[in-house]
Amino acid sequence: MDVRKKYNVTHSYTVQPVTLADGHLLDKFLLILQEKENEFGKRVEKNLIVPSNVVVRASKSGKSSGEKHHAFLNELLRPLVGRRFLLFLDSWKTQADLIKFRAVFPNQDSQLLIFPEGSTGHIQPQDLSLFRSW
């Protein structure tokens, strides 16, 4: 098997929390779980307990996508931020789209900054602290 990217074989879920500039972790986050059909089956949906501080989505890979990132921006981040904010994100193509960002935050004095590719494990707050043990 030819594996070009490590995340192609290491992720069956994605956790996307938000850390404030002062280092505090917000209590709401996005959780993407791996499911065969890109959506939860009836049994899973019936038995899945979702706390109010978690936005849960399903994907075949367990990774984010444009649709999942839109849910992160719209359902999770939008209610939590004020008119002015600065958002740092990975360089993943699903996240680094300024047009999609502006579609959710059209009239806010906000900025989107993208971590350079390959630097995430060295400078992203969650990778240096929260996810270090995983």
Order of alpha helices (4+ residues) and beta strands (2+ residues): alpha-beta-beta-alpha-beta-alpha-beta-alpha-beta-alpha-alpha
